Amino acid sequence: MDYLRIADLIFTTITTMCALYLAYAALKHTAKPNVRVRILSHKHLPCNEKCLLKFAFDNIGYWYAKPTAINVTVYFNFDPNFKLIELRYGSNQTYKDRDAKIGVGKMAYLKAKGLKLTYGEEGEEVHALVRTPKKQNVYRIRISAYSENGVSLKEEFQINCSYLNLKG
């Protein structure tokens, strides 16, 4: 009788371990990339001047999986009061987009496409050359990105434009 209980305990333990392994494998192989964006530039800018805004994209992964983000397309949506000049990205900012368009919410946008973000490697830096608004205020920049394999990123930044002396 004790042998039957021991056999049952061993069978239950093995079955549980197999189920846990299968659940982990399914979780790992179906994970979508986890991408974040940060603004590297100051969030306080002078009004009515050309400024270079820098953004960093990284694949931060998960504890259980670190899938590569493939063919990422990023939309840089700016408040309509910004004048968009150019977006640069890729190695040494060799790729450019100067074709500003009006999108959702009447925000002007430029886009970077074809980014590849791998966990553990240096991320992608994107530079936006803009002319800041003429009027002092707080303005929005909205970043949205998607990829072939499931990246879905939406982030918003607030930029404060003023005529005050911003140096020092």
N, C-alpha and C positions, 0 to 999 in steps of 0.2 A: 504494500500500500504506500509506503514512503517513496518507493521507486517511481510510482505513478505521479506523485506530486513533484518530485525532482524533475522528471521528464517533462511535465507540464510547464514548470518554471523555465526550464531550458528552452523549450519550444516557444513560449511567450516572449522570452528575452530575445531570441534570434529573430522572431517575426517583427518585434518592435524595432530592433536595430535595422532590419532591412527596410521597413516602412520609413524610418527616419532618413536613411540614406537616399531612398527614392525621392522623398519630399525635398531634401537638400539639393539633389541633382536637378530636379525639375525647377526649383527656385533659381538655381545658378544659371541654368541654360535658357531660361526665359526672361532673365533680367534685362531691362532696358538701360541704356547708358545714363549715368547721373552726372550732368554737366552743370557748372556754376559759372557766373560772370561777375567780375568785379570791375569797378571803375578805378583806374590808377591815377587819374588826373585830379586836380583840386575840384571841389564842388562849388567853389566861390570864384566866379570869373568876372572880368571887366566887361562892361556893356559895349556893344558895337565895335568889337575887335575880333580879328582872326585868332582862333584858339585851336590847339590840337588836343583833342580828348582821346585818352588811351583806355582801352578795355582789355581785360585778360579773361580768357576762357580756359577752363580746366575740366578734366574728367576726374571727378573725385571718387567714383566707384561706390561700392557698398562693401560691407564686411564679408559678404558671401559671394560676390561676383564683381568683376571689373571689366565689363564689356567695352569695346572700342566704339566711339561715336563715329559713324561713317557718313560722309557726304552731308555735313551739317550746313544748313542755310540759315543765316542770321539776318534779321531785319532790325535796323537801327532807326527807330521812329523818334523824330524830334518835334517839339512844339513848333507850330507854324511860324513863330517869330524868329526862329533860327534860319540862317541861310546856309544850306548844305553845299560845300565845295567839293569834297572828295573823301572817299573811304579807302583806306589802304589795308591790305592784309596779306597773309602768306609769308614765306621766307623773305625776310628783309623788306616786308611790305611791297612786294613786287606786283601784286594784283591790285587793280584799282576799280572803283565804281564812282562815276561822276554823274550818273543818270538819276538825279533826284526825282522822285515821284510823290504824288499825294496818295495816302492810304487811309486806313480806318481812322476815324476821329479827325479827319482833315490834317493829320500829322504828316510832315514830309519825311520820306525815308530813303535810305540807301541800303544795299544788301551785300553781304559777303556770302559766297557760296563755295561748296567743295571742301570745307574744313574737315580735318580728321583729328580727333582728340583721343589719345590713348592714355590710360591710367599709368601713372609712374613716369611719364615723359613730360617734357616741358610743354606747356599749353600753347595756345595761339594768342597773339597780341594783335588787336585791331585798332587802327588809328583813324579818327574822324576829324577832318579839318573843316571847321565851321566858322561862320561869323555869328557872334552872339547877338541876341536881341538888343534893340536900341533902348528899350525901357527897362528900368530897374524892376525886378520881380523874381519870383521863384518859378522855374520852368521845368517841365517834365521831359525825360528821355525814357522811352520804353523799348526794351530789348525783347524780341521774341525769336525763338529758334526752333527748328525741327530737323530731323534727319531720317534717312532711309530705315534706320533700325530703332526708332522709337524715342529719340530725344524730343522732349517737349518742355521748353524753357520760356518763362515769362518773368521779367524783372523790370522794375521801374526805379529810376534815379531822379533825384531832385537837384537841379542846378540853380544856384543863386547868382544872378547877375546884378552888379552894382557899379556905380561910378566912384566908389570910395577907393582910397589907396590900398590896394590888395597886397602890396609888397611889404614884407616885414611882419 
